[in-house]
């Protein structure tokens, strides 16, 4: 008497329902894809912000929410929900961009803080994006302490992963060997020396701007930025920043070696 209604349908009807569901899922995923700012074939991608392309990943300036000059983003060309989930070739290209940025900003006396928050998996999900925020070299060690302290204190003490809130991603282990591909997480990395990852237990309680807010405090940026709507730069300022960024980046650009 408690048999599922679906099991009582004829084979033809079950196939028809399955096809309808597949079509709905495809349309939903396609709608999300068309709105994505980071998919290369999405109609609304901000191509004027793109800096350099590899075969599988690319570098761009942020479409909104820029914290400091030099703030930039690394993303896979194909839609992926986290850098942890991409295949080895994509991962290596994203690392190549990181290496170039570390070298570039070192010439300016700055260190790179790489931040990624991966969550809301399923139904297409959000596009994987790794932010790079340059910070003064002398603040690098302080930043590590800040992030470790904040990660240790985040979420409820009753969370599933409470005993391991802050996991090291220092070499040789790295992010890919520290957590499974399907876990939501926040990862902060300092240069190419690894950093810390936190597995997100309850996405509904997690602030997606967790890493951003820590840097706002660390860099003494206006506190209202933590809650403000993230806006794009004015066109004139954006042009100036793009020109300055390209001038710094071009001598370090690894993509010039591609065929």
Phi, psi and omega per residue, in radians:
X1 nan -0.316 -3.137
X2 -1.788 0.269 -3.130
X3 -1.117 2.437 3.139
X4 -1.025 2.439 3.123
X5 -1.075 -0.589 -3.124
X6 -1.042 -0.594 -3.092
X7 -1.236 -0.350 -3.120
X8 -1.471 -0.243 3.137
X9 -1.270 2.728 3.073
X10 -1.203 2.829 3.123
X11 -1.024 -0.691 -3.135
X12 -1.130 -0.697 -3.122
X13 -1.203 -0.684 3.108
X14 -1.097 -0.702 3.114
X15 -1.136 -0.686 3.129
X16 -1.126 -0.755 3.123
X17 -1.123 -0.713 3.131
X18 -1.107 -0.679 3.120
X19 -1.152 -0.725 3.112
X20 -1.069 -0.731 3.141
X21 -1.148 -0.699 3.123
X22 -1.105 -0.704 3.120
X23 -1.132 -0.757 3.122
X24 -1.081 -0.762 3.128
X25 -1.091 -0.717 3.132
X26 -1.120 -0.780 -3.133
X27 -1.125 -0.673 3.112
X28 -1.115 -0.806 3.134
X29 -1.121 -0.678 3.139
X30 -1.153 -0.674 3.119
X31 -1.123 -0.736 3.097
X32 -1.129 -0.722 -3.138
X33 -1.069 -0.752 -3.112
X34 -1.136 -0.430 3.127
X35 -1.561 -0.183 -3.067
X36 -1.207 2.297 3.135
X37 -1.453 -0.112 -2.989
X38 -2.061 -0.172 3.054
X39 -1.306 2.277 -3.016
X40 -1.120 -0.540 -3.118
X41 -1.743 0.211 3.080
X42 -1.307 2.450 -3.046
X43 -1.147 -0.451 -3.046
X44 -1.813 0.311 -3.126
X45 -1.106 2.438 -3.136
X46 -1.457 1.331 -3.020
X47 -1.070 -0.463 -3.131
X48 -1.176 -0.214 3.131
X49 -1.677 -0.117 -3.080
X50 -1.301 2.381 -3.066
X51 -1.815 -0.873 -3.079
X52 -2.682 2.586 -3.125
X53 -2.088 2.340 2.860
X54 -1.659 -2.895 3.060
X55 -1.357 -0.496 -2.998
X56 -2.255 -0.160 -3.127
X57 -2.554 2.895 -3.125
X58 -2.621 2.925 -3.109
X59 -2.092 2.422 3.134
X60 -2.632 2.878 2.974
X61 -1.488 2.665 -3.072
X62 -1.204 2.429 3.108
X63 -1.220 -0.363 3.106
X64 -2.851 2.863 3.050
X65 1.336 0.364 3.116
X66 -1.069 2.285 -3.124
X67 -1.622 -0.819 -3.094
X68 -2.462 2.786 3.032
X69 -1.010 2.389 -3.102
X70 1.680 -0.204 3.074
X71 -1.027 2.191 -3.089
X72 -2.541 3.041 -3.050
X73 -2.291 2.511 3.004
X74 -2.031 2.309 -3.109
X75 -2.513 2.609 3.005
X76 -1.253 2.585 3.135
X77 -1.199 -0.819 3.087
X78 -1.404 2.612 -3.109
X79 -1.112 2.207 3.068
X80 -2.518 2.643 -3.017
X81 -1.603 -0.230 3.061
X82 -2.841 2.728 3.078
X83 -1.217 -0.437 3.097
X84 -1.153 -0.498 -3.031
X85 -1.595 -0.178 -3.103
X86 -1.287 2.843 3.139
X87 -1.361 3.043 -2.984
X88 -1.086 -0.653 -3.108
X89 -1.168 -0.731 3.094
X90 -1.136 -0.777 3.127
X91 -0.969 -0.773 -3.114
X92 -1.158 -0.664 3.103
X93 -1.160 -0.690 3.094
X94 -1.121 -0.665 3.066
X95 -1.143 -0.625 3.096
X96 -1.071 -0.730 3.080
X97 -1.099 -0.719 3.103
X98 -1.034 -0.794 -3.131
X99 -1.045 -0.738 3.126
X100 -1.115 -0.734 -3.136
X101 -1.172 -0.695 3.101
X102 -1.053 -0.794 3.138
X103 -1.142 -0.735 -3.121
X104 -1.106 -0.860 -3.075
X105 -1.287 -0.438 3.076
X106 -1.065 -0.588 3.109
X107 -1.192 -0.312 3.106
X108 -1.741 0.121 -3.117
X109 1.282 0.498 -3.102
X110 -2.183 2.711 3.066
X111 -1.901 2.738 -3.134
X112 -1.736 2.264 2.992
X113 -1.928 1.963 -3.137
X114 -1.719 2.257 -3.107
X115 -2.254 2.344 3.042
X116 -2.402 2.322 2.991
X117 -2.085 2.066 -3.113
X118 -2.009 2.039 -3.119
X119 -2.770 3.115 -3.123
X120 1.014 0.911 3.105
X121 -1.259 2.819 3.100
X122 1.640 2.702 3.123
X123 0.918 0.736 3.141
X124 1.628 -0.701 3.083
X125 1.083 -3.083 3.122
X126 -1.590 2.619 -3.125
X127 -1.266 2.374 3.105
X128 -1.127 2.260 3.116
X129 -2.466 2.267 3.036
X130 -1.892 2.075 3.120
X131 -1.505 2.490 3.022
X132 -2.064 2.049 3.122
X133 -2.069 2.025 3.113
X134 -1.282 2.387 3.099
X135 -2.272 2.695 3.107
X136 -0.964 2.421 -3.082
X137 -0.959 -0.658 -3.088
X138 -1.227 -0.232 3.117
X139 -1.616 -0.065 -3.013
X140 -1.027 -0.862 -3.125
X141 -1.155 -0.668 3.118
X142 -1.120 -0.679 3.125
X143 -1.081 -0.730 3.128
X144 -1.046 -0.770 3.141
X145 -1.146 -0.733 3.125
X146 -1.021 -0.876 -3.086
X147 -1.138 -0.742 -3.125
X148 -1.087 -0.755 3.133
X149 -1.089 -0.803 -3.106
X150 -1.165 -0.678 3.114
X151 -1.148 -0.711 3.136
X152 -1.087 -0.527 -3.069
X153 -1.649 -0.134 -3.018
X154 -1.364 2.785 3.132
X155 1.048 -3.128 -3.081
X156 -1.353 2.594 3.081
X157 -1.178 -0.195 3.136
X158 -1.683 0.146 -3.092
X159 -1.113 2.690 -3.087
X160 -1.003 -0.666 -3.049
X161 -1.798 0.501 -3.047
X162 -1.016 -0.644 -3.092
X163 -1.197 -0.339 -3.104
X164 -2.318 0.927 -3.121
X165 -1.109 -0.729 -3.056
X166 -2.000 1.876 -3.121
X167 -1.865 2.332 3.135
X168 -1.302 2.448 3.043
X169 -2.052 0.458 3.135
X170 -1.128 2.593 3.079
X171 -1.043 2.648 0.093
X172 -1.527 -0.028 -3.029
X173 -1.221 -1.012 3.124
X174 1.257 3.082 -3.097
X175 -1.100 -0.762 -2.998
X176 -1.150 -0.446 3.128
X177 -1.700 -0.016 -3.056
X178 -1.681 -0.668 -3.128
X179 -2.366 2.713 3.092
X180 -1.172 2.828 -3.052
X181 -1.196 -0.442 -3.010
X182 -1.748 0.266 3.127
X183 -1.643 2.339 2.996
X184 -1.238 2.489 -3.048
X185 -2.736 2.865 2.880
X186 -2.090 2.257 -3.106
X187 -2.206 2.307 3.033
X188 -2.148 2.333 -3.077
X189 -2.302 2.444 -3.106
X190 -1.959 1.933 -3.040
X191 1.043 -2.408 3.113
X192 -1.911 0.362 -3.092
X193 -1.694 0.176 -3.114
X194 1.417 -3.056 -3.114
X195 -2.956 -2.254 -3.080
X196 -2.343 2.511 3.047
X197 -2.188 2.492 3.097
X198 -2.165 2.161 3.073
X199 -1.348 2.211 -3.092
X200 -1.492 2.032 -3.134
X201 -1.395 -0.827 -3.066
X202 -2.140 1.736 -3.081
X203 -1.111 -0.500 -3.113
X204 -1.171 -0.378 -3.116
X205 -1.819 -0.053 -3.046
X206 -1.582 2.328 3.093
X207 -1.494 1.998 -3.109
X208 -1.049 -0.413 -3.139
X209 -1.611 0.367 -3.099
X210 -0.888 -0.984 -3.111
X211 -1.154 -0.711 3.114
X212 -1.013 -0.785 -3.106
X213 -1.143 -0.623 3.095
X214 -1.103 -0.756 -3.130
X215 -1.191 -0.587 3.079
X216 -1.045 -0.745 3.094
X217 -1.217 -0.738 -3.098
X218 -1.116 -0.707 -3.077
X219 -1.590 0.086 -3.138
X220 0.985 0.706 3.048
X221 -1.400 2.820 -3.132
X222 -0.931 2.237 -3.045
X223 -1.090 -0.480 -3.104
X224 -1.131 -0.292 3.140
X225 -1.123 -0.398 -3.108
X226 -1.146 -0.569 -3.091
X227 -1.970 -0.079 -3.067
X228 -1.295 2.687 3.019
X229 -1.156 2.247 -3.084
X230 -1.323 2.036 -3.042
X231 -1.936 2.728 3.063
X232 -1.309 2.803 3.052
X233 -1.233 2.717 3.020
X234 -1.081 2.525 -3.070
X235 -0.913 -0.752 -3.116
X236 -1.132 -0.751 3.127
X237 -1.169 -0.663 3.125
X238 -1.105 -0.735 3.109
X239 -1.060 -0.767 3.130
X240 -1.089 -0.749 -3.127
X241 -1.175 -0.694 3.119
X242 -1.098 -0.769 3.135
X243 -1.091 -0.761 3.140
X244 -1.149 -0.687 -3.129
X245 -1.167 -0.805 -3.140
X246 -1.064 -0.676 3.137
X247 -1.085 -0.675 3.109
X248 -1.319 -0.662 -2.972
X249 -1.406 -0.615 -3.007
X250 -0.944 -0.724 3.121
X251 -1.142 -0.332 -3.108
X252 -1.829 0.018 -2.960
X253 -1.241 1.978 -3.124
X254 -1.280 -0.371 -3.059
X255 -1.245 -0.257 3.095
X256 -1.178 -0.249 3.124
X257 -1.505 -0.142 -3.133
X258 -1.343 2.656 3.101
X259 -1.266 nan nan
